[in-house]
Amino acid sequence: MTRWRLLNSLVIITFGMWKAISAYLGYSTLPTTIDWILGVMWALISYWASLLESEHPTIGKWLMQDDLKEASMESSISAVSILMTISLNSDLDIRSEPN
């Protein structure tokens, strides 16, 4: 796994989790609008970066070619732990509100 693929995966997971949490909290229009805007922007960035990766492999070698298998596993575990902590804390805040 390269830094680019890790970054791409984390951005997509973050967008999805943010949208899911927003929907769970009852928001509908704002998350959808922001999801479309950021999704289209990220799709364009991903397209051009992937094109650069395949056409000019020597450019951005540190981002697109260096293998990070061990570091990516540690980062993934940390990211999931952080996101679960944030999710649980926001869930507790919602439940602690008086009826």
Contacts in CASP RR format, 6 or more apart in sequence:
PFRMAT RR
TARGET T0000
AUTHOR 0000-0000-0000
METHOD contacts of the structure
MODEL  1
MTRWRLLNSLVIITFGMWKAISAYLGYSTLPTTIDWILGVMWALISYWAS
LLESEHPTIGKWLMQDDLKEASMESSISAVSILMTISLNSDLDIRSEPN
1 67 0 8 1.000
1 68 0 8 1.000
1 69 0 8 1.000
1 72 0 8 1.000
2 63 0 8 1.000
2 64 0 8 1.000
2 65 0 8 1.000
2 66 0 8 1.000
2 67 0 8 1.000
2 68 0 8 1.000
3 62 0 8 1.000
3 63 0 8 1.000
3 64 0 8 1.000
3 66 0 8 1.000
3 68 0 8 1.000
4 49 0 8 1.000
4 53 0 8 1.000
4 63 0 8 1.000
4 64 0 8 1.000
6 68 0 8 1.000
6 72 0 8 1.000
6 75 0 8 1.000
8 46 0 8 1.000
8 49 0 8 1.000
10 79 0 8 1.000
11 42 0 8 1.000
12 42 0 8 1.000
13 79 0 8 1.000
13 83 0 8 1.000
14 83 0 8 1.000
15 35 0 8 1.000
15 38 0 8 1.000
15 39 0 8 1.000
15 42 0 8 1.000
16 35 0 8 1.000
17 83 0 8 1.000
17 87 0 8 1.000
18 31 0 8 1.000
19 31 0 8 1.000
19 32 0 8 1.000
19 35 0 8 1.000
21 87 0 8 1.000
21 90 0 8 1.000
22 30 0 8 1.000
22 31 0 8 1.000
23 31 0 8 1.000
25 90 0 8 1.000
25 94 0 8 1.000
49 64 0 8 1.000
52 59 0 8 1.000
52 60 0 8 1.000
52 64 0 8 1.000
53 64 0 8 1.000
57 64 0 8 1.000
57 65 0 8 1.000
END
